[in-house]
Amino acid sequence: METTVKRIILGITGGIAAYKAVELARLLVKRGLDVQGVMTAAAGHFVGAATFQAITGQPVYSDLWDARTANGMAHIDLSRAADLVLVAPASADFLAKLAQGRADDLLSTLCLARDCPLLVAPAMNRQMWENPATRRNVKQLADDCIVLLGPTSGAQACGETGYGRMLEPEAIIEAIDAFFQPKTLKGLKLLITAGPSYEAIDAVRGITNRSSGKMGYAVARAALEAGAQVTLISGPTGLTPPAAAQLVNVTSAQQMLAAVEARTDEADIFIAVAAVADYYVLNPSENKIKKDAHILTLELAPNPDILANVTRMDKPPFCVGFAAESENMEEYAELKRKRKHLPLIVANDANAAIGSDEVELILLDDDGRHVLERANKLTQARRLIGHIAKLYNARYQ
Ligand code: C5P
């Protein structure tokens, strides 16, 4: 886990999703965390303490009167030793208890006694989730700075479908990672382009490139984690956008330009990650072009340079470009940085970066080069966002 969290209390309450808490415990341990299981009595109807003990290597606590801890006060001793309390699954009853500040078993008492963040992953029947009483409790929890992770929507153990499914264990871990990211862009508005563009040749064919959109989507996610408001202008990709981003789907470079230009006025920072086609087809056919024996010639005209158009504005946002190069990477990237008047450009190896999950990035700015050692794209995006925040704050704050 990329946080300073070392010791975590995993609270398990009574719900069928408790079986997934076993996998969650395993993933947390795998990440090097010290995991202390605390179960409610109802959780014991779904999973056994021995299961969590075997996975975490620590005895599980359930009883408020358990005197095994150092001072014989389990609720204080356990919560003081923790950097984070995570309750997953959190039943409707447990949310109600938290909302009221009740302390009638070990888990609710240590939640009340804690001096660290509390994150809860609700899991319940959709009708219970939608019930006005639960709505009220959820609002109260938000007011009390208790963070809700999920729930998500889908098929439920009871056979119904709707909101109330607990987030999957991997998603819970991602959400914890996100929660602990520094809020370096709080209050700022970011505009981000991502993915390839698609230039139509006819009704069914077009010119595009191998950009997957993964880097742009990762940058959008990292910006959201850093507290920014994000508008993601995306060419065609098969990716799921971060739920909190405002998504604008476009196809061609001209559409992407129009979408960007309509939003630059209100943007503080513009990050152009999209791999925009350099040319478009001059007269695309409305119908599918029929095959015949003749040579087919396509006339291509240059596309507008979206990023350069933005930097030419009177009061441009803080602009960041990407340069995917297959040779002389840093030299070409620096030339682009100068030509497009960018405070920062991100150079990467076109062959290695496109479509892959891991990249090395080199950031070029007025202070020179900064190497971001090879890592997955989300990690790189977080590092990049950190660097952008530093430059932005130095310039405007
Ligand atoms: O294609 P090129 O290497 O010039 O791309 C460098 C940067 O410019 C990238 O950030 C890319 O998103 C942006 N760009 C753009 N519009 C184009 C071409 C590139 O915004 N038509």
Boltz pocket constraint, residues with backbone or C-beta under 6 A from the ligand:
constraints:
  - pocket:
      binder: B
      contacts: [[A, 193], [A, 253], [A, 272], [A, 273], [A, 274], [A, 275], [A, 276], [A, 277], [A, 278], [A, 303], [A, 304], [A, 305], [A, 306], [A, 307], [A, 308], [A, 320], [A, 321], [A, 322], [A, 323], [A, 324], [A, 336]]
      max_distance: 6.0
